[in-house]
Amino acid sequence: MTNPSTEIALALSDRAPTREGVLRAASKMAALLPQTPLLPLDLPNGDTAWCKAENLQPVGAFKIRGAWHRLTDLTGDERARGVVAVSSGNHAQGVAWAAKRLGIKATIAMPADAPEVKLSATRSHGAEVVLYQRLTQSRDAIAAQICAASGAVLVHAYGDPWVIEGQGSTRIELAAQMECFAGGAPTRIVTPCGGGGLASGLALACPEAEIVPVEPEGWDDVARSLAAGHILHIGENPPRTACDALQTMATYPINFAVMAARGMNGLSVSEAEVRAAQRYAFERLHLVVEPGGAAALAALLAGKVTAGGRTAVILSGGNVDPATFATVITAG
């Protein structure tokens, strides 16, 4: 018998994401919200990277893009049945934000150890939150159970074609901004990576640029999967990480297919490197960036990827507990 998570993966693979879908999502975003800023950042080695500040979205993360694209494409019957999402907090807020504005009931399965700032923000948008244990319960199985009981539509955090297209709209804005300020479209985009929704969306939107996905050490299943040529899961007892937004047990076939086709090579960063990147963004750009949102910048600052050519880095989220962030930036 097929388990619920496999059934979800198979169902979500029925429709492939396309570049045309990315462009349609970008058009929706242009009509909905102002573009997030593109900021030049001088690196310690003298190079300049261009930072796309997705942490300044209304929900504090790029996840609003995929959520809006998915929910606005629901039929009337699907809207009436409601939506279900699984997320540690950023996708949760994106879905809750979009659902509230569209009058759709949203139920979100969130790990019990998600940051309180993300739990509170999701509830503040009117979503019902169902808690689960991250390492001992399958969030996909929980989502499948809720969908089966209610008839709601699953809006997966990364393994959904609409979500992938929506995240790819980030690059459409980025390219136009870099044409204006950097003299051309990006030649390399360094991005935080959890399940691969943003990385695969950027790949569809930007066929000419190198895409570099960055994960926390011990949670680098995407990098290992790309190197192995097939999907690998996180092993037992993975290490603790502050990058809660990047803690996914495995990517999905729909994401892996896009990333592998582009020949991506992933990187991983340490907790110390992530904290250093948070401090650097705060000191130089005056931005609050959460740990997972700073992973790509961490790779650049650690010299694991260069900023040669026209390199863009995605600052993907800024939802962090104030006290925790204060400790990080004062640790020096």
VMD Tcl script that draws the C-alpha trace (Angstrom):
set ca {
  {0.00 0.00 0.00}
  {1.34 3.44 -0.94}
  {1.96 5.71 2.04}
  {0.29 9.16 2.20}
  {3.46 11.12 1.48}
  {4.13 9.09 -1.67}
  {0.55 9.59 -2.82}
  {0.96 13.35 -2.35}
  {4.22 13.36 -4.33}
  {2.66 11.42 -7.18}
  {-0.42 13.66 -7.29}
  {1.67 16.82 -7.32}
  {3.81 15.48 -10.17}
  {0.86 15.29 -12.57}
  {1.43 18.85 -13.78}
  {4.92 20.08 -14.59}
  {5.88 23.67 -13.73}
  {6.76 25.82 -16.73}
  {8.50 29.08 -17.50}
  {5.20 30.35 -18.89}
  {3.70 29.66 -15.47}
  {6.52 31.64 -13.85}
  {5.78 34.62 -16.08}
  {2.08 34.40 -15.24}
  {2.91 34.29 -11.53}
  {5.19 37.30 -11.95}
  {2.36 39.23 -13.57}
  {0.13 38.42 -10.61}
  {2.78 39.59 -8.15}
  {3.36 42.82 -10.06}
  {-0.35 43.61 -9.68}
  {-0.38 42.67 -6.01}
  {2.72 44.05 -4.27}
  {5.67 46.40 -4.78}
  {8.94 44.74 -5.75}
  {11.31 43.86 -2.94}
  {14.54 45.90 -2.99}
  {17.76 44.83 -4.69}
  {20.70 46.04 -2.61}
  {24.42 46.05 -3.48}
  {26.62 44.50 -0.80}
  {30.41 44.85 -0.68}
  {31.97 41.58 0.47}
  {35.17 41.40 2.56}
  {37.22 40.28 -0.48}
  {36.18 43.36 -2.45}
  {33.55 41.69 -4.64}
  {30.00 43.00 -4.83}
  {26.93 40.81 -4.51}
  {23.40 41.95 -5.25}
  {20.97 41.04 -2.45}
  {17.29 40.47 -3.22}
  {15.59 41.36 0.07}
  {12.69 38.91 0.13}
  {12.73 39.22 3.92}
  {10.83 42.49 3.35}
  {7.74 40.80 1.90}
  {4.49 41.38 3.90}
  {4.88 37.93 5.49}
  {8.64 38.32 5.87}
  {9.55 35.77 3.20}
  {9.38 34.91 -0.52}
  {6.80 32.21 0.25}
  {3.99 34.67 -0.38}
  {4.71 34.31 -4.11}
  {3.96 30.62 -4.49}
  {1.02 30.78 -2.11}
  {-0.65 33.61 -4.01}
  {-0.11 31.97 -7.40}
  {-1.54 28.67 -6.17}
  {-4.57 30.02 -4.33}
  {-5.60 32.45 -7.07}
  {-5.67 29.54 -9.54}
  {-8.07 27.48 -7.42}
  {-11.53 26.88 -8.87}
  {-14.61 28.09 -7.04}
  {-15.29 24.58 -5.76}
  {-11.71 24.22 -4.52}
  {-11.86 27.56 -2.71}
  {-15.04 26.47 -0.97}
  {-13.31 23.32 0.31}
  {-10.37 25.22 1.79}
  {-6.63 24.60 1.69}
  {-4.08 22.68 3.77}
  {-0.38 23.43 4.01}
  {2.62 22.05 5.90}
  {5.34 24.46 6.95}
  {7.72 25.50 9.71}
  {6.37 29.01 9.35}
  {7.16 31.02 6.23}
  {5.04 29.05 3.75}
  {2.45 28.86 6.53}
  {2.25 32.64 6.67}
  {2.18 32.97 2.91}
  {-0.75 30.58 2.58}
  {-2.57 32.12 5.56}
  {-2.06 35.65 4.18}
  {-3.35 34.71 0.73}
  {-6.25 32.66 2.11}
  {-7.43 35.51 4.32}
  {-7.51 37.93 1.39}
  {-9.33 35.45 -0.83}
  {-11.83 34.31 1.81}
  {-10.53 30.74 1.90}
  {-10.30 28.56 5.02}
  {-6.68 27.53 5.70}
  {-5.38 24.76 7.94}
  {-1.62 24.61 8.49}
  {0.37 21.71 9.95}
  {3.38 23.21 11.73}
  {6.15 21.58 13.81}
  {5.72 22.05 17.55}
  {9.27 23.46 17.74}
  {8.64 26.16 15.11}
  {9.64 29.65 16.32}
  {6.85 31.25 18.29}
  {7.05 34.35 16.08}
  {6.06 32.18 13.10}
  {3.31 30.31 14.94}
  {1.78 33.55 16.21}
  {1.98 35.27 12.84}
  {0.29 32.34 11.07}
  {-2.56 32.34 13.58}
  {-2.88 36.13 13.28}
  {-3.84 35.70 9.62}
  {-6.78 33.52 10.65}
  {-5.36 30.07 9.83}
  {-6.01 27.03 11.99}
  {-2.68 25.58 13.16}
  {-2.22 21.84 13.78}
  {1.04 20.98 15.58}
  {3.18 17.90 14.94}
  {6.56 16.52 16.06}
  {9.12 17.28 13.36}
  {11.32 14.17 13.71}
  {8.78 11.55 14.75}
  {5.69 12.38 12.69}
  {5.23 12.67 8.93}
  {3.90 16.08 8.05}
  {2.82 14.78 4.65}
  {0.81 12.01 6.31}
  {-0.86 14.58 8.59}
  {-1.70 16.77 5.60}
  {-3.10 13.78 3.71}
  {-5.34 12.92 6.68}
  {-6.68 16.47 6.92}
  {-7.33 16.62 3.17}
  {-9.10 13.25 3.23}
  {-11.33 14.31 6.11}
  {-12.22 17.78 4.83}
  {-11.79 17.65 1.05}
  {-9.37 20.55 1.29}
  {-6.74 21.21 -1.38}
  {-3.10 20.63 -0.46}
  {-0.75 23.56 -1.09}
  {2.62 21.92 -0.59}
  {5.53 24.06 0.56}
  {7.80 23.11 -2.35}
  {6.53 20.05 -4.25}
  {3.70 21.88 -6.02}
  {4.00 23.14 -9.61}
  {2.13 26.39 -8.90}
  {4.28 27.04 -5.84}
  {7.46 26.43 -7.84}
  {6.28 28.85 -10.53}
  {5.35 31.45 -7.94}
  {8.76 31.28 -6.27}
  {10.38 31.64 -9.69}
  {8.75 35.07 -10.04}
  {11.53 36.28 -7.72}
  {13.94 36.03 -10.63}
  {11.72 37.99 -13.02}
  {11.92 41.00 -10.70}
  {15.60 40.35 -9.99}
  {16.61 40.29 -13.64}
  {14.91 43.60 -14.43}
  {16.47 45.23 -11.36}
  {19.96 43.95 -12.18}
  {19.64 45.10 -15.79}
  {19.06 48.57 -14.37}
  {21.61 48.64 -11.54}
  {24.22 45.98 -12.36}
  {24.44 46.28 -16.13}
  {22.84 42.96 -16.98}
  {20.88 39.96 -15.75}
  {22.46 37.77 -13.07}
  {25.04 35.24 -14.16}
  {24.82 33.40 -10.83}
  {22.06 33.24 -8.20}
  {22.93 31.89 -4.75}
  {19.83 30.85 -2.84}
  {18.86 29.25 0.46}
  {17.41 25.79 -0.11}
  {15.06 23.60 1.91}
  {12.96 21.36 -0.32}
  {14.01 23.10 -3.52}
  {10.90 25.11 -4.38}
  {12.78 28.38 -4.80}
  {15.84 26.81 -6.44}
  {13.74 24.97 -9.02}
  {11.56 28.03 -9.63}
  {14.65 30.16 -10.23}
  {16.00 27.52 -12.62}
  {12.82 27.64 -14.71}
  {12.81 31.43 -14.73}
  {16.50 31.88 -15.39}
  {17.83 29.28 -17.86}
  {21.01 31.23 -18.57}
  {22.34 31.64 -15.00}
  {24.07 29.28 -12.59}
  {21.82 28.48 -9.62}
  {23.58 27.55 -6.37}
  {21.36 26.05 -3.63}
  {22.70 26.36 -0.07}
  {21.58 24.24 2.91}
  {22.60 23.93 6.57}
  {25.18 21.30 7.43}
  {23.53 17.97 8.24}
  {20.38 19.00 6.35}
  {22.01 19.05 2.91}
  {19.87 16.33 1.33}
  {19.42 18.34 -1.88}
  {23.17 18.75 -2.39}
  {23.76 15.06 -1.70}
  {20.87 14.06 -3.94}
  {22.18 16.14 -6.83}
  {25.64 14.63 -6.39}
  {24.24 11.08 -6.24}
  {21.84 11.50 -9.16}
  {18.80 10.40 -7.17}
  {16.80 11.61 -4.18}
  {18.32 10.94 -0.77}
  {16.61 11.52 2.57}
  {18.02 13.12 5.67}
  {19.48 10.38 7.86}
  {18.45 9.53 11.37}
  {19.23 11.98 14.18}
  {20.13 15.02 12.06}
  {21.89 17.82 13.95}
  {20.07 20.73 15.51}
  {20.02 23.84 13.34}
  {18.77 27.38 13.75}
  {17.72 27.24 10.07}
  {14.22 25.94 10.82}
  {12.94 27.07 7.41}
  {15.44 24.75 5.66}
  {14.72 21.56 7.61}
  {13.16 19.25 5.03}
  {13.52 15.48 5.12}
  {13.83 15.14 1.33}
  {13.11 17.01 -1.87}
  {10.31 15.88 -4.19}
  {10.67 14.37 -7.69}
  {9.11 17.46 -9.27}
  {11.81 19.69 -7.75}
  {14.66 17.25 -8.22}
  {13.88 16.87 -11.92}
  {14.25 20.60 -12.54}
  {17.36 21.02 -10.40}
  {19.10 17.94 -11.81}
  {18.32 18.96 -15.38}
  {20.18 22.21 -14.75}
  {23.20 20.38 -13.37}
  {23.07 22.21 -10.06}
  {25.68 21.63 -7.37}
  {24.62 22.35 -3.81}
  {26.62 23.67 -0.87}
  {26.24 23.55 2.90}
  {27.07 26.09 5.60}
  {27.74 25.81 9.32}
  {25.73 27.37 12.12}
  {28.60 29.77 12.83}
  {28.74 30.84 9.18}
  {24.99 31.49 9.20}
  {25.25 33.65 12.33}
  {28.10 35.61 10.76}
  {25.94 36.25 7.71}
  {23.05 37.46 9.86}
  {25.38 39.92 11.57}
  {26.88 41.07 8.26}
  {23.47 41.74 6.73}
  {22.41 43.67 9.81}
  {25.61 45.74 9.96}
  {25.96 46.47 6.23}
  {22.37 46.42 4.94}
  {20.49 47.19 8.18}
  {18.29 44.15 7.56}
  {16.91 41.52 9.90}
  {17.44 38.14 8.24}
  {16.50 34.83 9.85}
  {19.05 31.98 9.94}
  {17.65 30.06 6.98}
  {17.23 33.30 5.06}
  {20.94 34.07 5.50}
  {22.28 30.70 4.31}
  {23.11 31.85 0.78}
  {24.93 34.94 2.03}
  {26.80 32.70 4.47}
  {28.19 30.66 1.58}
  {29.48 33.81 -0.12}
  {31.05 35.23 3.02}
  {32.71 31.88 3.78}
  {34.23 31.78 0.29}
  {32.36 28.60 -0.67}
  {31.06 30.33 -3.80}
  {32.44 33.41 -5.52}
  {30.68 36.62 -6.46}
  {32.34 36.85 -9.85}
  {30.35 38.12 -12.81}
  {26.95 39.42 -11.73}
  {26.09 37.41 -8.63}
  {22.76 37.77 -6.86}
  {22.02 36.36 -3.44}
  {18.52 35.73 -2.12}
  {17.81 36.87 1.44}
  {14.78 34.65 1.66}
  {13.23 35.40 5.05}
  {13.29 37.63 8.12}
  {11.01 35.89 10.61}
  {13.17 35.50 13.69}
  {12.51 35.77 17.41}
  {13.71 39.25 18.52}
  {15.56 37.99 21.60}
  {17.33 35.28 19.61}
  {18.32 37.75 16.90}
  {19.63 40.20 19.49}
  {21.86 37.46 20.89}
  {23.20 36.65 17.42}
  {24.07 40.20 16.43}
  {25.71 41.06 19.75}
  {27.80 37.87 19.93}
  {30.32 39.35 17.50}
}
mol new
graphics top color blue
foreach p $ca { graphics top sphere $p radius 0.5 }
foreach p [lrange $ca 0 end-1] q [lrange $ca 1 end] { graphics top cylinder $p $q radius 0.2 }
display resetview
